[in-house]
C-alpha cells in the first residue's frame, strides 16, 4: 500500500510539472538598473510568479550581459541576450537600407528615429553581426542569443498604429519600402532580369518581395550558424503569422529560420483584435514551423488597465487582467510551449493573480 501511495504521489507531482506553463519575460536594462537593487530583486520576484527565463535587452554591452546572465543563472533562470539587431545606428552609412525615394535609413529613418535599419543583403552587415553576436554568445552564462528587429522596417504598419502616424496603409508607400540601394537592385536584376526601379508599383512584383524575405532569412541563418558554432542557442522576436502578417509587413519568413525557439509578438491590440485572436494566430504559427522549434506566444500587457478605454495608442494598451486567461489558454491550446510577457513591469497584482490561476 505504501509503495502504491508513493507511486500515486510521484505521478501527481509529474502531472503538476507537466501542466505548468513556462513563462518568459522581456525586460530592458535602463539607467536605474543595478545588480543588487533591481536585477536580483526583480528576477527573484518574477520567478515566484512562475517565470522560468528572462529575455533582457542590454544591447551589445558585454559587461551588463555578463552581470545579468550570471544573476539569472544563480537564481535558476534561463537567459536570452535580447538584442535589437538591425537598428544599430553606429555603422557606416553604406550599410543601411535605402527606401524607394533613395533616402538612406541612417539619415532618414521611417516613422521613428531608431528605425535606422541595416541592409540584410550587405555582406559587411553579415560579417559584423556574426562577429558581435558570437562575442556575446561566448559569455559564460548566456543561454540564447535572441534576435529582435531582425527585419526590414514595417512597409505596412499594424492597423492599430495607423491613427498614431496619421496613415491609411492600403498599399506599400515609398518612404518605408526598402531596400533600393544599388547592390540590391543590381543583384535582383542579375538574378531575375527585372529592373525593379522601372515599376511604378513594385509591390506587384512577387519575386521582389521574395528577394527581400530571402535576404533576411539568409542573414538569420548565417548568424545562427555562428551562434551554434559558439556552443549556444538562438531565438528571435518576430511579427505574428508568418504568412498572415510577418511576411508582407516586414519581410519575415521566420518559419524558414534555423532557430531553437521563436517568440512571436502576438500583440492583439496592435491589430485591433480581441484576446480571442491569440488562439488562431498561435495555431498558424505552430503549424508553420511544423515542430522544428518551439513557439512562445508573446503577450502585450496593459499597465494602466483601469483606464484602457481612454487609451488611443496601442503601445500603451494591451491585455487586461480579465483577458489573461483567454490569451494564455488560447495560445497553449493551439500548441505554444509557453508565453512571454511584455513587460513584467506592466504586470499589476491583478494581472499576476490571473496568471497564477491559468499557469498552474
SULRA-V735437 format. One record per residue. N is the residue number from 1. RES is the residue in one small letter. SS is DSSP state (2 for helix, 1 for strand, 0 for the rest). OMEGA is omega in degrees with one decimal (* if undefined). Layout:
[[N RES SS OMEGA] [N RES SS OMEGA]]
//
This chain:
[[1 x 0 180.0] [2 x 2 -179.6] [3 x 2 179.7] [4 x 2 179.0] [5 x 2 179.0] [6 x 2 179.0] [7 x 2 179.2] [8 x 2 179.5] [9 x 2 179.5] [10 x 2 177.7] [11 x 2 179.1] [12 x 2 178.3] [13 x 2 -179.5] [14 x 2 180.0] [15 x 2 177.8] [16 x 2 180.0] [17 x 2 -178.8] [18 x 2 -177.4] [19 x 2 -177.3] [20 x 0 -177.2] [21 x 0 177.8] [22 x 1 179.9] [23 x 1 173.4] [24 x 1 176.9] [25 x 1 169.3] [26 x 1 -179.9] [27 x 1 -178.8] [28 x 1 170.9] [29 x 0 176.2] [30 x 0 -173.3] [31 x 0 179.6] [32 x 0 -176.5] [33 x 0 173.7] [34 x 0 -177.0] [35 x 2 -172.2] [36 x 2 -168.4] [37 x 2 -176.9] [38 x 2 -173.9] [39 x 2 -175.9] [40 x 2 179.8] [41 x 2 -176.6] [42 x 2 179.8] [43 x 2 179.8] [44 x 2 -178.9] [45 x 2 -179.2] [46 x 2 178.8] [47 x 2 177.3] [48 x 2 -179.5] [49 x 0 177.5] [50 x 0 179.1] [51 x 1 -179.3] [52 x 1 -178.9] [53 x 1 178.4] [54 x 1 173.1] [55 x 1 -170.5] [56 x 1 179.2] [57 x 1 171.7] [58 x 0 -176.8] [59 x 0 177.5] [60 x 0 -178.2] [61 x 0 -175.4] [62 x 2 -176.4] [63 x 2 180.0] [64 x 2 179.7] [65 x 2 178.6] [66 x 2 -179.8] [67 x 2 -176.2] [68 x 2 -179.0] [69 x 2 177.9] [70 x 2 178.9] [71 x 2 177.9] [72 x 2 -179.2] [73 x 2 177.2] [74 x 2 -179.0] [75 x 0 177.2] [76 x 0 -179.5] [77 x 0 174.2] [78 x 1 -176.2] [79 x 1 173.3] [80 x 1 175.4] [81 x 1 -174.4] [82 x 1 -171.0] [83 x 1 169.9] [84 x 1 -164.5] [85 x 0 -169.9] [86 x 0 180.0] [87 x 0 177.1] [88 x 0 -174.8] [89 x 0 -171.5] [90 x 0 -175.8] [91 x 0 176.7] [92 x 0 -174.3] [93 x 2 -178.1] [94 x 2 -179.5] [95 x 2 -171.6] [96 x 1 177.2] [97 x 0 178.8] [98 x 1 -177.7] [99 x 1 -175.2] [100 x 0 176.8] [101 x 0 -179.0] [102 x 0 -178.3] [103 x 0 -179.9] [104 x 1 -175.8] [105 x 0 179.0] [106 x 0 -177.3] [107 x 0 -179.4] [108 x 0 -178.3] [109 x 0 177.5] [110 x 0 171.2] [111 x 0 -172.7] [112 x 0 -175.2] [113 x 0 -174.9] [114 x 0 177.7] [115 x 0 175.1] [116 x 0 -168.7] [117 x 0 176.7] [118 x 1 -178.6] [119 x 0 -178.3] [120 x 0 178.6] [121 x 0 -173.7] [122 x 0 -178.9] [123 x 2 176.4] [124 x 2 177.5] [125 x 2 176.9] [126 x 2 -177.4] [127 x 2 -178.4] [128 x 2 -177.5] [129 x 2 178.0] [130 x 2 -179.1] [131 x 2 -176.8] [132 x 2 -176.0] [133 x 2 172.7] [134 x 2 177.0] [135 x 2 -179.0] [136 x 2 179.8] [137 x 2 -178.3] [138 x 0 174.7] [139 x 0 -167.9] [140 x 0 -169.8] [141 x 0 174.9] [142 x 0 178.1] [143 x 0 -177.1] [144 x 1 158.5] [145 x 1 179.7] [146 x 1 -177.7] [147 x 1 172.6] [148 x 1 -174.6] [149 x 0 178.6] [150 x 0 -168.2] [151 x 0 166.3] [152 x 0 171.7] [153 x 0 -177.8] [154 x 0 175.1] [155 x 0 170.4] [156 x 0 177.5] [157 x 0 171.5] [158 x 0 -171.4] [159 x 2 -179.8] [160 x 2 -179.7] [161 x 2 -175.0] [162 x 0 -179.5] [163 x 0 -179.0] [164 x 0 -177.7] [165 x 0 177.8] [166 x 0 -176.9] [167 x 0 164.7] [168 x 0 -168.9] [169 x 0 177.6] [170 x 0 177.7] [171 x 0 178.0] [172 x 0 -176.2] [173 x 0 -170.1] [174 x 2 -174.8] [175 x 2 -178.5] [176 x 2 -179.2] [177 x 0 -176.4] [178 x 1 2.0] [179 x 0 -178.5] [180 x 0 174.0] [181 x 0 -176.9] [182 x 2 -177.5] [183 x 2 -179.3] [184 x 2 -178.9] [185 x 2 -178.2] [186 x 2 178.9] [187 x 2 178.0] [188 x 2 179.3] [189 x 2 179.6] [190 x 2 -177.7] [191 x 2 -171.8] [192 x 2 -174.1] [193 x 0 -176.5] [194 x 0 172.0] [195 x 0 -171.6] [196 x 2 -180.0] [197 x 2 179.4] [198 x 2 -176.1] [199 x 0 175.8] [200 x 0 178.6] [201 x 0 -178.6] [202 x 2 -179.2] [203 x 2 179.0] [204 x 2 -177.4] [205 x 0 -175.8] [206 x 2 -178.9] [207 x 2 179.2] [208 x 2 175.3] [209 x 2 -179.1] [210 x 2 178.1] [211 x 2 -178.0] [212 x 2 171.9] [213 x 2 -179.7] [214 x 2 178.0] [215 x 2 179.5] [216 x 2 179.6] [217 x 2 -179.5] [218 x 2 178.4] [219 x 2 -179.2] [220 x 2 -176.9] [221 x 2 173.3] [222 x 2 177.7] [223 x 2 -178.5] [224 x 2 178.2] [225 x 2 -179.0] [226 x 2 -179.9] [227 x 2 178.3] [228 x 2 177.8] [229 x 2 175.8] [230 x 0 175.8] [231 x 0 -178.8] [232 x 0 -179.5] [233 x 1 -177.3] [234 x 1 176.2] [235 x 1 -179.6] [236 x 1 170.8] [237 x 1 -171.8] [238 x 1 174.2] [239 x 0 -177.9] [240 x 0 173.2] [241 x 0 9.8] [242 x 0 -172.7] [243 x 0 -175.8] [244 x 0 -177.6] [245 x 0 -168.5] [246 x 2 -173.4] [247 x 2 -174.6] [248 x 2 178.0] [249 x 2 -174.6] [250 x 2 175.9] [251 x 0 177.1] [252 x 0 167.9] [253 x 0 -167.8] [254 x 2 174.6] [255 x 2 179.7] [256 x 2 -174.9] [257 x 0 179.9] [258 x 0 -176.2] [259 x 0 171.7] [260 x 0 176.3] [261 x 1 176.7] [262 x 1 -177.1] [263 x 1 177.9] [264 x 1 179.3] [265 x 1 -175.2] [266 x 0 -173.2] [267 x 0 -168.9] [268 x 2 -178.0] [269 x 2 177.8] [270 x 2 -178.3] [271 x 2 -179.6] [272 x 0 -178.0] [273 x 0 176.7] [274 x 0 179.7] [275 x 0 179.9] [276 x 0 178.9] [277 x 2 -179.0] [278 x 2 -176.4] [279 x 2 -179.3] [280 x 2 -178.5] [281 x 2 177.7] [282 x 2 176.9] [283 x 2 177.0] [284 x 2 -176.7] [285 x 2 -179.7] [286 x 2 179.7] [287 x 2 -176.8] [288 x 2 -177.8] [289 x 2 174.1] [290 x 0 175.2] [291 x 0 -177.9] [292 x 0 176.5] [293 x 0 -176.2] [294 x 1 177.1] [295 x 1 175.5] [296 x 1 -172.7] [297 x 1 -179.1] [298 x 1 -177.2] [299 x 1 179.0] [300 x 1 -171.2] [301 x 1 176.8] [302 x 0 -178.0] [303 x 0 -179.6] [304 x 0 -169.9] [305 x 2 -179.2] [306 x 2 179.2] [307 x 2 -176.4] [308 x 2 -176.7] [309 x 2 -178.3] [310 x 2 -179.8] [311 x 0 -179.1] [312 x 0 -178.3] [313 x 0 -178.5] [314 x 2 177.4] [315 x 2 174.3] [316 x 2 -179.9] [317 x 0 178.3] [318 x 0 -174.0] [319 x 1 170.9] [320 x 0 173.4] [321 x 2 -178.1] [322 x 2 180.0] [323 x 2 -175.5] [324 x 2 -177.2] [325 x 2 -178.0] [326 x 2 -179.0] [327 x 2 -178.3] [328 x 2 -179.1] [329 x 2 178.6] [330 x 2 178.3] [331 x 2 -175.7] [332 x 2 179.1] [333 x 2 179.0] [334 x 0 172.8] [335 x 0 175.6] [336 x 0 177.9] [337 x 0 179.9] [338 x 1 -179.0] [339 x 1 174.6] [340 x 1 -174.4] [341 x 1 170.8] [342 x 1 -4.3] [343 x 0 176.9] [344 x 2 179.2] [345 x 2 175.2] [346 x 2 -179.5] [347 x 0 176.6] [348 x 0 176.1] [349 x 2 179.5] [350 x 2 176.4] [351 x 2 -178.1] [352 x 2 -179.0] [353 x 2 178.7] [354 x 2 178.9] [355 x 2 179.1] [356 x 2 179.9] [357 x 2 -172.0] [358 x 2 -175.3] [359 x 2 -178.0] [360 x 0 *]]
//
